[in-house]
């Protein structure tokens, strides 16, 4: 149990998220009164007003004995967003806690005080302020406490993304289409997905309502242009080909086909992909697909609940190439149960000859909605140092294959406190991924569980409008989902 007492401030959420980085899986309890504390680890965080100005301080006690000296941050000396005192206070409090925990713990925290999903956003904000690369790297390492390699990574990604994001165009928007059906639920999955075998009789009605929502959105968006379309899931290829074909044709019917820069379909799992599906996608001019192995180790595929082999992945990949797909993405997950350095090397060696244009490397995240969170003790899971070494192997591999990082995001409950990185050959970056992740363009989400993000460029603000996560509720309430979007857009 970790006890925390906040004095002079109430940044409880921020403090909680930062402490979790160092004490993953530990229960964290916030005290109303120090008299409630008897033993265990106590983190004492104060915001103090002095004659010299505001200061943040942190002390750490174990069983009533001081184990980490007081770490003090002078708020006025924080060189981030001078216009917002509240933001500087929040950063100062996190700096103080980070310094104290970093001094005490053996756990590495390469992302410093950053606990959010989108660290590249900070780079874009600083570039918008005309900061130089050296100034940005200094801010990231000194104020946000990032390791230098992480600072350089998001600096490089931010610079690469600018050509796809700027100049901002309020008349453009992207579309995300949710297909919430899967053949089986993977061990680590926390998405609201439905077993296709149990819900097959719902698919046609679902597609009917999805297309109806699309038609309503066409009227709502007027003359605005669709820049990218992404069909994800779930596993889109799990539904019958004719239903997926209907959805793609409905996109072209309702929106200007010529304005669409990129159309992605997550074909996903090889046990749902055949020649007829690939031909249909190719005939519909889908220019980017995903064939996602996650691992090329057959034993791990069985553990995570996949009903296919690594050989199936390779055969499906070559079939897609023969049919004519020029851009194929492959997803890998680092830190899967039972995997270590040798397993990730085997995976990388297996896909070396395939030469995919895109490679997305995820670090396993232990989510509350997954089966894995309740069964972790059954599996051997790599420690932080091993996960770091595995990620280094993927970086070496990407560099050798001339795949360059172009987008990055982080997740809560991520193993080892690392990140997910998308790599691509030059000019083969997924434009949707960049726009969705950096939130510089409106994304309209269609279907069960899809989230729309309405972007207001003058305020640099996003408003999220989620669709319901229940299939039955979605089918009944599509008009309500559209009206929510209409209210936000107006």
Buried (B, 14 or more C-beta within 10 A) or exposed (E): EBBBBBEBBEBEEBBBBBBBBBBBEEEBEBBEEEEEBEEEBBBBBBBBEEEEEBBBBBBBBEEEEEBBEEBBBEBEEBEBBEEEEEEBBBBBBBBBBBBBBBEBBEBBBBBBBBBEBBBBBBBBBBBEEEBEBEEBBBBBBBBBBBBEEBBBBBBBBBBBBEEBBEEEBEEBBBBBBBBBBBBBBBBBBBBBBBEBEEBBEBBBEBBBBBBBBBBBBBEBBEEBBBBBBBBBBBBBBBBBBEBBBBBBEBBBEBBEEEEBBBBBBBBBBBBBBEEEBBBBBBEBEBBBBBBBBBBBBBEBBEBBBBEBBBEBBBBBBEBBBEBEBEBBBBBBBBBBBBBBBEBBBBBBEBBEEBBBBBBBBBBBBBBEEBBBBEEEEEBEBBEBEBBBBBBEBBBEBBEEBEBBBBBBBBBEBBBBBBBBBBBBBEEBBBBBBBBBBBBBBBBBBBBBBBBBBBBEEEEBEBBEBEBBBEBEBBBEBBEEBBEBBEEBBE
